[in-house]
Amino acid sequence: MALDQLVLRIKALGLQGSATEVCNQLVEPPDHAAVVAAVRELAAIGALKLRPPPSKNSEVLTALGRALTQLPVDARLGKLLLLGCSFRAIDQALTISSALAARSPFLSPLDARDAADASKRGFARDAAPKISTDSSNYSRHLDSPYGGADSGGRSYSHEDASSSSSSSDWGRLPSDLLAVHQAYSEFDARGNNDRGCSFARERLLGIKSLLQMATLKRQLLEALSACIGSQTRIVPPGLKQSGLESLGRRYSSCDGVRPALDQWRAEQELDAQHRQERKVLTAQDWSDPRNWPDSSATASSSSSSSVAEAPREASAELLAGLVAAALFPQVAYVDAPPKKAKGGAPALPCGPENVKLLVRDPEGLLLEPGSKASVHPSSVGAKLGGNGWPSPFVAFHERVLTTKVVLTKYCTTEMHQNHGRFVTVSA
């Protein structure tokens, strides 16, 4: 069990003492510093409310924390799932959550590395949200990373790789997670069949990784169904992985999630319509034409009170905002100082090797960044120079130490500081 889940369970059981005091009584107590870090992280994402030391109960579960205790996943993944439910983007949130928990589906064979990078950039370009901030605020970020595509939405091909560094598509935000979401969605639309496999081979995607994501999506939806299915009209109750898999085979969907959501909503609409038609009226009621059954009234009633809200086709801007909100405060700032030119010429943007990510202090107490990191070589932003980052804020999932500290599974987003707190504006 992850340490954050252990802390949440301790708080949910109402055990006396702080999380560190309870953990110290275990047969094999975890490291004290790790427990303290887990408590601070849960407080940062809003799952715990910390009170001053004189208080007897210094760590209190919030409503978000109580919901997360019922989800057998990492706290940040659970928060992303709940945000997806709140914004009617369940399928998309499940896909991104499974991408965070699974291996990347992007392959990079030695004999086709350029084609693999071009394919990955194509998915990233198709999925990238556009910034809403005035471009004057980002005057040093003039060009976009996603070459090989014009503004008219021309389809991407491997031949575009050669022109990727020189083309411009201003205002798009690079994101590893949204690129994976785009790749999986296109694969899922074709289904786990010959069409889907041919597409995966053509775009250099790992079929096993995609199928692993499909399995994780079914598991996460089953957990959501058990957690909030009977309490809300957002997720159907009683869903099982086996049933979702059967639906996927029937409707040529890889995971069966969207067919299950659509089928449940259709059943709810039909049930609400039948209840409206069976409504018993007295003779006096029947004398008033306003009480007669009407198709428009039935539709209005079913959509307003008794039926699950329709899942939305979430925009890339909304998804970027949800990811940033779930991963916060794991945020970094893009530091790309321009090159000094000789003879008074205008400064030039720095190259990809000089771009650094300044990681924000998780507790928000320090004005200066806590540490520096680099973009992972396999990331969609690995080859971006100083002019390839339209927004300087990056929300990331993992910080890995290899030969240097690198950030993986990130999403560039827009943020502004409002009364001392950062808020996302991509949504």
C-alpha positions as CSV (number, residue, x, y, z in Angstrom):
1,M,0.0,0.0,0.0
2,A,1.3,3.5,-0.9
3,L,2.2,5.6,2.1
4,D,-0.4,8.3,1.2
5,Q,-3.1,5.7,1.2
6,L,-1.9,4.4,4.5
7,V,-2.1,7.9,6.0
8,L,-5.6,8.4,4.6
9,R,-6.8,5.0,6.0
10,I,-5.4,6.0,9.5
11,K,-7.3,9.2,9.4
12,A,-10.5,7.6,8.2
13,L,-10.4,5.0,11.0
14,G,-10.2,7.9,13.5
15,L,-7.2,6.5,15.4
16,Q,-5.8,8.7,18.1
17,G,-2.7,10.6,17.5
18,S,-1.0,12.0,14.4
19,A,-0.1,9.8,11.4
20,T,3.5,9.6,12.4
21,E,2.6,8.5,16.0
22,V,0.3,5.8,14.7
23,C,2.9,4.6,12.1
24,N,5.6,4.4,14.8
25,Q,3.4,1.8,16.6
26,L,3.4,-0.6,13.5
27,V,5.5,-3.8,13.5
28,E,7.6,-2.3,10.7
29,P,7.2,1.4,10.9
30,P,7.9,3.4,7.7
31,D,10.6,6.1,7.7
32,H,9.5,9.1,9.8
33,A,10.5,11.7,7.2
34,A,8.6,9.8,4.5
35,V,5.4,9.9,6.7
36,V,5.8,13.6,7.3
37,A,6.3,14.1,3.5
38,A,3.2,12.1,2.8
39,V,1.1,14.2,5.2
40,R,2.4,17.4,3.7
41,E,1.6,16.1,0.2
42,L,-1.9,15.2,1.2
43,A,-2.4,18.6,2.7
44,A,-1.1,20.2,-0.5
45,I,-3.6,18.5,-2.7
46,G,-6.5,19.3,-0.3
47,A,-7.0,15.8,1.2
48,L,-6.0,16.8,4.7
49,K,-6.4,20.0,6.7
50,L,-3.5,20.7,9.1
51,R,-4.2,22.5,12.4
52,P,-1.8,24.3,14.7
53,P,0.1,22.0,17.2
54,P,-2.0,22.8,20.3
55,S,-5.0,21.2,18.6
56,K,-5.6,17.6,19.7
57,N,-6.5,16.5,16.2
58,S,-3.9,18.3,14.0
59,E,-4.7,16.3,10.9
60,V,-8.3,16.3,9.7
61,L,-9.7,14.6,6.6
62,T,-11.4,16.8,4.1
63,A,-14.3,15.8,1.9
64,L,-11.8,15.1,-0.8
65,G,-9.7,13.0,1.6
66,R,-12.8,10.9,2.6
67,A,-13.5,10.2,-1.1
68,L,-9.9,9.3,-1.8
69,T,-9.9,6.7,1.0
70,Q,-12.5,4.7,-1.0
71,L,-10.3,4.7,-4.2
72,P,-7.5,2.1,-4.2
73,V,-5.2,4.4,-6.2
74,D,-2.5,7.0,-5.7
75,A,-4.0,10.2,-4.2
76,R,-3.2,12.3,-7.2
77,L,-4.7,9.8,-9.6
78,G,-7.8,9.7,-7.4
79,K,-8.1,13.4,-7.4
80,L,-7.8,13.5,-11.2
81,L,-10.6,10.9,-11.4
82,L,-12.9,12.9,-9.1
83,L,-12.1,16.1,-11.0
84,G,-13.0,14.3,-14.2
85,C,-16.4,13.2,-12.7
86,S,-17.1,16.8,-11.6
87,F,-16.4,18.2,-15.1
88,R,-18.1,15.3,-16.9
89,A,-14.9,14.2,-18.5
90,I,-14.8,10.7,-17.0
91,D,-13.5,8.8,-19.9
92,Q,-10.7,11.3,-20.6
93,A,-9.7,11.4,-16.9
94,L,-9.6,7.6,-16.8
95,T,-7.3,7.5,-19.8
96,I,-4.9,10.0,-18.4
97,S,-4.9,8.3,-15.0
98,S,-4.1,5.0,-16.7
99,A,-1.3,6.7,-18.6
100,L,0.2,8.0,-15.3
101,A,0.1,4.4,-13.9
102,A,1.2,2.5,-17.0
103,R,4.3,2.4,-19.2
104,S,4.4,4.9,-22.1
105,P,3.0,3.4,-25.3
106,F,5.5,5.3,-27.5
107,L,8.1,3.0,-29.0
108,S,11.6,4.2,-30.1
109,P,13.3,1.5,-32.1
110,L,16.9,2.2,-33.1
111,D,16.2,1.8,-36.8
112,A,13.2,4.1,-36.8
113,R,13.9,6.7,-34.1
114,D,13.2,9.7,-36.2
115,A,9.9,8.3,-37.4
116,A,8.9,7.5,-33.8
117,D,9.7,11.0,-32.7
118,A,7.8,12.5,-35.6
119,S,4.8,10.3,-34.8
120,K,4.9,11.3,-31.1
121,R,5.1,15.0,-32.0
122,G,2.1,14.4,-34.3
123,F,0.0,13.1,-31.4
124,A,1.2,15.9,-29.2
125,R,0.3,18.5,-31.8
126,D,-3.2,17.1,-32.3
127,A,-3.8,17.1,-28.5
128,A,-2.1,20.4,-27.6
129,P,-4.3,23.1,-26.1
130,K,-3.8,26.7,-27.1
131,I,-3.0,29.4,-24.5
132,S,-5.5,32.0,-23.8
133,T,-3.0,34.5,-22.3
134,D,-2.0,37.5,-24.3
135,S,1.1,36.6,-26.3
136,S,2.8,39.8,-25.1
137,N,3.2,38.2,-21.7
138,Y,5.4,35.5,-23.3
139,S,7.4,37.7,-25.6
140,R,10.4,35.4,-25.6
141,H,8.4,32.4,-26.7
142,L,7.8,33.1,-30.3
143,D,7.6,29.7,-32.0
144,S,5.8,26.4,-31.2
145,P,7.4,23.0,-31.0
146,Y,5.0,21.3,-33.3
147,G,6.4,21.7,-36.8
148,G,5.2,19.6,-39.7
149,A,1.6,20.9,-39.5
150,D,-0.2,23.9,-40.7
151,S,-2.9,25.8,-38.9
152,G,-5.6,24.3,-41.1
153,G,-5.3,20.9,-39.3
154,R,-3.5,19.0,-42.1
155,S,-3.0,15.4,-41.2
156,Y,0.5,14.5,-39.9
157,S,2.9,12.2,-41.7
158,H,6.4,10.9,-41.0
159,E,7.8,13.0,-43.9
160,D,7.0,16.1,-41.8
161,A,9.8,15.3,-39.4
162,S,12.4,17.1,-41.5
163,S,10.7,20.4,-41.3
164,S,9.6,20.2,-37.6
165,S,12.3,22.5,-36.3
166,S,11.6,25.3,-38.6
167,S,7.8,25.5,-38.7
168,S,5.7,27.6,-36.4
169,D,2.4,27.0,-34.7
170,W,2.2,29.7,-32.1
171,G,0.4,29.2,-28.8
172,R,0.3,25.4,-28.4
173,L,1.3,23.8,-25.1
174,P,3.4,20.6,-25.2
175,S,2.2,17.8,-23.0
176,D,3.4,14.2,-22.6
177,L,0.1,13.2,-21.0
178,L,-2.2,14.7,-23.6
179,A,-0.1,13.1,-26.4
180,V,-0.6,9.7,-24.8
181,H,-4.3,10.4,-24.4
182,Q,-4.5,11.3,-28.1
183,A,-2.7,8.2,-29.1
184,Y,-4.8,5.9,-27.0
185,S,-8.0,7.6,-28.1
186,E,-7.2,7.0,-31.7
187,F,-6.3,3.4,-31.0
188,D,-9.4,2.8,-29.0
189,A,-11.6,4.3,-31.7
190,R,-10.4,1.5,-34.0
191,G,-10.7,-1.2,-31.4
192,N,-8.6,-4.2,-30.4
193,N,-8.7,-5.7,-33.8
194,D,-6.7,-5.7,-37.1
195,R,-7.5,-2.1,-37.7
196,G,-6.3,-1.1,-34.2
197,C,-3.1,-3.2,-34.5
198,S,-2.3,-1.9,-37.9
199,F,-2.7,1.7,-36.7
200,A,-0.4,1.0,-33.7
201,R,2.3,-0.6,-35.9
202,E,2.1,2.3,-38.3
203,R,2.4,5.0,-35.6
204,L,5.0,3.0,-33.7
205,L,2.9,2.4,-30.6
206,G,3.3,-0.5,-28.2
207,I,0.2,-2.7,-28.4
208,K,0.9,-4.3,-25.0
209,S,1.2,-0.9,-23.3
210,L,-2.1,0.2,-24.9
211,L,-3.9,-2.9,-23.8
212,Q,-2.5,-2.4,-20.3
213,M,-3.9,1.1,-20.2
214,A,-7.3,-0.4,-21.3
215,T,-7.2,-2.9,-18.4
216,L,-6.3,-0.1,-15.9
217,K,-9.2,2.0,-17.2
218,R,-11.6,-0.8,-16.5
219,Q,-10.1,-1.3,-13.0
220,L,-10.3,2.4,-12.2
221,L,-13.9,2.7,-13.5
222,E,-14.9,-0.3,-11.4
223,A,-13.4,1.3,-8.3
224,L,-15.2,4.6,-9.1
225,S,-18.4,2.7,-9.6
226,A,-18.1,1.1,-6.2
227,C,-17.1,4.4,-4.6
228,I,-19.6,6.9,-5.9
229,G,-21.8,5.0,-8.3
230,S,-24.7,4.5,-5.8
231,Q,-24.4,8.1,-4.5
232,T,-24.4,10.1,-7.8
233,R,-25.7,10.0,-11.3
234,I,-22.2,10.5,-12.8
235,V,-21.0,6.9,-12.8
236,P,-23.2,3.8,-13.2
237,P,-23.2,1.6,-10.1
238,G,-22.2,-2.1,-10.0
239,L,-19.8,-2.0,-13.0
240,K,-17.4,-4.9,-13.3
241,Q,-14.3,-5.3,-15.4
242,S,-15.7,-8.4,-17.1
243,G,-18.8,-6.6,-18.2
244,L,-16.8,-3.6,-19.5
245,E,-14.6,-6.0,-21.5
246,S,-17.7,-7.6,-23.1
247,L,-19.1,-4.2,-24.0
248,G,-15.7,-3.3,-25.6
249,R,-15.8,-6.4,-27.8
250,R,-19.4,-5.8,-28.8
251,Y,-18.9,-2.1,-29.8
252,S,-15.3,-2.4,-31.2
253,S,-13.9,-0.4,-28.3
254,C,-10.7,-1.4,-26.6
255,D,-11.7,-0.8,-23.0
256,G,-15.6,-0.6,-23.2
257,V,-15.7,2.5,-20.9
258,R,-17.4,4.9,-23.3
259,P,-20.1,2.3,-24.4
260,A,-20.8,1.6,-20.7
261,L,-21.3,5.3,-19.9
262,D,-23.4,5.9,-23.0
263,Q,-25.5,2.8,-22.4
264,W,-26.2,3.7,-18.8
265,R,-27.3,7.2,-19.7
266,A,-29.7,5.8,-22.4
267,E,-31.2,3.4,-19.8
268,Q,-31.6,6.3,-17.4
269,E,-33.4,8.4,-20.0
270,L,-35.7,5.5,-20.9
271,D,-36.5,4.8,-17.3
272,A,-37.3,8.5,-16.6
273,Q,-39.5,8.6,-19.6
274,H,-41.5,5.6,-18.5
275,R,-41.9,7.0,-15.0
276,Q,-43.2,10.2,-16.4
277,E,-45.7,8.3,-18.6
278,R,-46.9,6.3,-15.6
279,K,-47.6,9.3,-13.5
280,V,-51.1,9.1,-12.0
281,L,-53.3,12.2,-12.2
282,T,-56.6,12.9,-10.6
283,A,-59.7,13.9,-12.6
284,Q,-59.1,17.5,-11.7
285,D,-55.6,17.3,-12.9
286,W,-56.7,15.8,-16.2
287,S,-59.0,18.7,-16.7
288,D,-56.0,21.1,-17.0
289,P,-54.3,20.6,-20.4
290,R,-51.0,21.8,-18.8
291,N,-50.9,18.5,-16.9
292,W,-51.2,16.4,-20.0
293,P,-48.1,14.3,-20.9
294,D,-45.9,16.0,-23.4
295,S,-42.8,14.7,-25.1
296,S,-40.9,18.0,-24.6
297,A,-41.8,18.0,-20.9
298,T,-40.7,14.4,-20.6
299,A,-37.4,15.1,-22.2
300,S,-36.9,18.2,-20.0
301,S,-37.7,16.2,-16.8
302,S,-35.5,13.3,-17.7
303,S,-32.5,15.6,-18.5
304,S,-32.9,17.8,-15.4
305,S,-33.6,15.5,-12.5
306,S,-33.5,11.8,-13.1
307,V,-30.9,11.2,-15.7
308,A,-27.1,11.2,-15.6
309,E,-25.5,14.2,-17.2
310,A,-24.1,13.5,-20.6
311,P,-20.4,13.0,-20.8
312,R,-18.7,16.0,-22.5
313,E,-16.1,16.0,-25.2
314,A,-13.6,17.7,-23.0
315,S,-11.4,20.3,-24.7
316,A,-7.7,20.1,-24.6
317,E,-7.7,23.2,-22.5
318,L,-10.0,21.6,-19.9
319,L,-7.9,18.5,-19.7
320,A,-4.7,20.5,-19.2
321,G,-6.3,22.4,-16.4
322,L,-7.6,19.2,-14.7
323,V,-4.2,17.5,-15.0
324,A,-2.5,20.6,-13.5
325,A,-5.0,20.8,-10.7
326,A,-4.5,17.1,-9.9
327,L,-0.7,17.3,-10.0
328,F,-0.3,20.6,-8.1
329,P,1.9,21.5,-6.3
330,Q,4.3,19.5,-8.4
331,V,5.0,22.5,-10.7
332,A,8.1,23.7,-12.4
333,Y,9.0,26.9,-14.2
334,V,10.7,26.8,-17.6
335,D,14.0,28.7,-17.5
336,A,15.2,29.4,-21.0
337,P,17.6,32.4,-20.9
338,P,18.2,33.9,-24.3
339,K,21.7,33.8,-25.9
340,K,23.6,37.1,-25.9
341,A,24.3,38.2,-29.5
342,K,27.4,40.1,-30.6
343,G,27.4,43.6,-31.9
344,G,24.2,44.7,-30.3
345,A,22.1,42.2,-32.3
346,P,18.8,40.9,-30.8
347,A,19.2,38.1,-28.4
348,L,18.7,34.6,-29.8
349,P,16.6,31.8,-28.1
350,C,18.6,29.2,-26.3
351,G,18.9,25.7,-27.5
352,P,17.2,22.6,-26.0
353,E,20.3,21.7,-24.0
354,N,20.1,24.9,-22.1
355,V,16.5,24.7,-21.1
356,K,16.0,24.0,-17.4
357,L,13.0,23.3,-15.3
358,L,13.0,25.1,-11.9
359,V,11.0,23.0,-9.5
360,R,8.7,24.9,-7.2
361,D,9.0,24.4,-3.5
362,P,6.1,21.9,-2.7
363,E,5.1,23.7,0.4
364,G,5.1,27.1,-1.3
365,L,7.2,28.7,1.4
366,L,10.3,29.5,-0.6
367,L,10.3,32.3,-3.2
368,E,13.1,30.7,-5.1
369,P,12.8,27.3,-6.8
370,G,13.9,24.4,-4.7
371,S,15.9,22.5,-7.3
372,K,16.7,22.3,-11.1
373,A,15.7,19.6,-13.4
374,S,15.8,18.8,-17.2
375,V,13.2,17.5,-19.6
376,H,13.4,13.7,-20.1
377,P,15.0,12.8,-23.4
378,S,11.9,10.8,-24.4
379,S,9.5,13.7,-23.7
380,V,7.7,15.6,-26.5
381,G,9.5,18.7,-25.3
382,A,13.0,17.2,-25.2
383,K,14.0,19.1,-28.4
384,L,12.3,22.4,-27.7
385,G,14.5,25.5,-27.5
386,G,13.7,28.6,-25.6
387,N,11.1,29.7,-28.2
388,G,9.2,26.4,-28.0
389,W,7.4,26.9,-24.6
390,P,4.4,29.3,-25.0
391,S,3.7,29.0,-21.3
392,P,6.4,28.8,-18.6
393,F,4.5,26.5,-16.2
394,V,4.9,22.7,-16.2
395,A,2.9,20.4,-13.9
396,F,4.7,17.0,-13.7
397,H,4.1,13.6,-12.2
398,E,7.5,12.2,-11.6
399,R,11.0,13.5,-10.8
400,V,13.6,10.8,-11.7
401,L,17.4,10.8,-11.0
402,T,19.4,9.2,-13.8
403,T,22.7,10.8,-14.8
404,K,20.8,14.0,-13.9
405,V,17.4,14.9,-12.4
406,V,14.7,14.8,-15.1
407,L,10.9,15.3,-15.1
408,T,8.6,12.9,-16.8
409,K,4.9,12.7,-17.7
410,Y,4.3,16.4,-17.6
411,C,1.7,18.8,-18.9
412,T,2.4,22.4,-19.8
413,T,-0.4,24.7,-18.6
414,E,-1.3,28.3,-17.8
415,M,-1.3,29.5,-14.3
416,H,-1.7,32.8,-12.6
417,Q,-1.2,33.8,-9.0
418,N,-4.4,34.9,-7.3
419,H,-4.2,36.2,-3.7
420,G,-0.9,34.3,-3.2
421,R,-2.2,31.0,-4.7
422,F,-1.7,29.6,-8.1
423,V,-4.7,28.8,-10.2
424,T,-4.9,27.1,-13.6
425,V,-6.6,29.0,-16.4
426,S,-6.4,26.5,-19.2
427,A,-9.9,25.3,-18.4
